[in-house]
């Protein structure tokens, strides 16, 4: 076969190739089967609450005037932030106090929790707030009988949990 004839045949094949590919691409959906299915997806988000204590005293100084009055007032004692994804809200829980304090009255906004010694905890509930909450706890520490003036470790421990 002469070389010119072979080259001419190859040019025709090269020109036909895009046309054949286009025809196959257009006709493929005609032969493809179709089906549909329904799928249900369910997601459960686990409630999470994170408490960050920004500031709290490490000790409380009890003066003679405090002993005579019977309590120590600590305004803005604990500064904190809470982030929670729980739509039901969260609670701040306080551990019982110990000597030389008999009771802690903890105030946050319009709520008050009374924390006493013993085996039980006290808490304050707070509704869900997108973006989190910033707060400050005011604390009044009632003194146990027989307390002497001096410096004592900060008695209040705070934790947060989702409702």
C-alpha positions as CSV (number, residue, x, y, z in Angstrom):
1,X,0.0,0.0,0.0
2,X,1.4,3.4,-0.9
3,X,2.4,5.7,1.9
4,X,0.1,8.5,0.8
5,X,-2.9,6.2,0.9
6,X,-2.1,5.2,4.5
7,X,-1.7,8.8,5.6
8,X,-5.1,9.7,4.1
9,X,-6.8,6.8,5.9
10,X,-5.2,7.8,9.2
11,X,-6.4,11.4,8.8
12,X,-10.0,10.2,8.2
13,X,-9.8,8.0,11.3
14,X,-8.5,10.9,13.4
15,X,-11.3,13.1,12.2
16,X,-13.9,10.4,12.9
17,X,-12.7,9.7,16.4
18,X,-14.2,12.8,18.1
19,X,-17.5,12.2,16.3
20,X,-17.6,8.6,17.5
21,X,-16.8,9.6,21.1
22,X,-19.6,12.2,21.1
23,X,-22.1,9.7,19.7
24,X,-21.2,7.2,22.4
25,X,-21.4,9.8,25.2
26,X,-24.8,10.9,24.0
27,X,-26.2,7.4,23.6
28,X,-24.9,6.0,26.8
29,X,-27.6,7.5,29.0
30,X,-30.2,5.9,26.7
31,X,-28.9,2.4,27.6
32,X,-28.1,3.1,31.3
33,X,-30.5,1.7,33.8
34,X,-31.9,4.1,36.5
35,X,-32.8,3.4,40.1
36,X,-33.6,5.4,43.1
37,X,-33.4,4.7,46.8
38,X,-34.4,6.6,50.0
39,X,-31.9,6.9,52.8
40,X,-32.6,8.2,56.3
41,X,-29.8,9.7,58.3
42,X,-29.9,10.3,62.0
43,X,-27.3,12.2,64.1
44,X,-27.1,12.3,67.9
45,X,-25.1,15.2,69.3
46,X,-23.7,14.5,72.8
47,X,-24.2,17.4,75.2
48,X,-21.0,19.0,76.3
49,X,-20.4,21.8,78.8
50,X,-17.0,23.4,79.4
51,X,-16.3,25.6,82.4
52,X,-13.3,27.9,82.4
53,X,-12.4,29.6,85.7
54,X,-10.8,32.9,84.8
55,X,-10.2,34.2,88.3
56,X,-10.8,33.0,91.9
57,X,-8.9,33.6,95.1
58,X,-6.6,31.0,96.4
59,X,-7.2,32.0,100.0
60,X,-9.6,33.9,102.2
61,X,-8.4,36.3,104.9
62,X,-10.7,36.3,107.9
63,X,-10.4,39.5,110.0
64,X,-11.5,40.1,113.6
65,X,-14.4,42.2,112.1
66,X,-15.4,39.2,110.0
67,X,-15.4,36.9,113.1
68,X,-17.6,39.5,115.0
69,X,-20.0,39.8,112.0
70,X,-20.1,36.0,111.5
71,X,-19.3,35.9,107.8
72,X,-16.9,37.0,105.1
73,X,-18.3,38.7,102.0
74,X,-16.4,38.1,98.7
75,X,-18.0,40.0,95.9
76,X,-17.1,38.9,92.4
77,X,-15.2,35.9,93.9
78,X,-15.2,33.7,90.9
79,X,-15.0,34.9,87.3
80,X,-15.9,32.2,84.8
81,X,-17.0,31.4,81.2
82,X,-19.2,28.5,80.2
83,X,-19.7,27.0,76.7
84,X,-22.4,24.4,76.3
85,X,-24.2,22.9,73.3
86,X,-26.9,21.4,75.5
87,X,-30.3,22.9,74.4
88,X,-31.6,22.1,77.9
89,X,-29.0,24.3,79.5
90,X,-26.4,23.4,82.2
91,X,-25.8,23.6,85.9
92,X,-23.0,25.0,88.0
93,X,-22.4,22.6,90.9
94,X,-20.7,23.5,94.2
95,X,-18.9,21.0,96.5
96,X,-19.6,21.2,100.2
97,X,-17.5,23.6,102.3
98,X,-15.4,22.7,105.3
99,X,-14.1,24.3,108.4
100,X,-13.6,27.2,109.1
101,X,-16.7,27.9,107.0
102,X,-20.1,26.4,107.8
103,X,-22.0,27.6,104.8
104,X,-21.4,29.4,101.5
105,X,-24.2,31.5,99.9
106,X,-23.4,31.7,96.2
107,X,-25.1,34.3,94.1
108,X,-25.2,34.5,90.3
109,X,-27.6,37.0,88.7
110,X,-30.9,36.5,90.4
111,X,-30.2,32.9,91.7
112,X,-28.7,31.8,95.0
113,X,-27.4,28.4,96.0
114,X,-26.7,27.5,99.6
115,X,-23.7,25.2,100.0
116,X,-23.2,23.5,103.3
117,X,-20.8,20.9,104.7
118,X,-21.7,17.3,104.3
119,X,-22.1,14.8,101.5
120,X,-24.5,16.7,99.2
121,X,-23.9,19.2,96.5
122,X,-25.8,22.4,95.6
123,X,-26.2,23.8,92.1
124,X,-27.5,26.7,89.9
125,X,-29.3,25.9,86.6
126,X,-28.8,28.2,83.6
127,X,-30.6,28.0,80.2
128,X,-28.9,27.4,76.9
129,X,-27.2,30.5,75.6
130,X,-25.7,30.4,72.1
131,X,-22.0,31.4,72.2
132,X,-21.7,30.7,75.9
133,X,-22.0,32.6,79.1
134,X,-19.7,34.9,81.1
135,X,-20.4,35.3,84.8
136,X,-19.2,36.2,88.2
137,X,-20.1,34.5,91.4
138,X,-20.6,36.6,94.6
139,X,-20.0,34.5,97.7
140,X,-20.8,35.0,101.4
141,X,-19.0,32.6,103.6
142,X,-20.6,31.9,107.0
143,X,-18.0,31.3,109.7
144,X,-18.2,28.2,111.9
145,X,-18.1,28.8,115.6
146,X,-14.7,29.1,117.2
147,X,-13.0,30.5,114.1
148,X,-9.9,32.7,114.7
149,X,-8.8,35.5,112.3
150,X,-6.3,34.3,109.7
151,X,-5.8,33.2,106.2
152,X,-7.7,30.0,105.0
153,X,-7.7,28.1,101.7
154,X,-10.5,29.1,99.3
155,X,-13.2,26.6,100.2
156,X,-15.5,26.6,97.1
157,X,-15.1,24.2,94.2
158,X,-17.2,24.7,91.0
159,X,-18.0,22.3,88.2
160,X,-20.4,22.5,85.3
161,X,-22.5,19.8,83.6
162,X,-25.1,19.6,80.9
163,X,-28.7,19.1,81.7
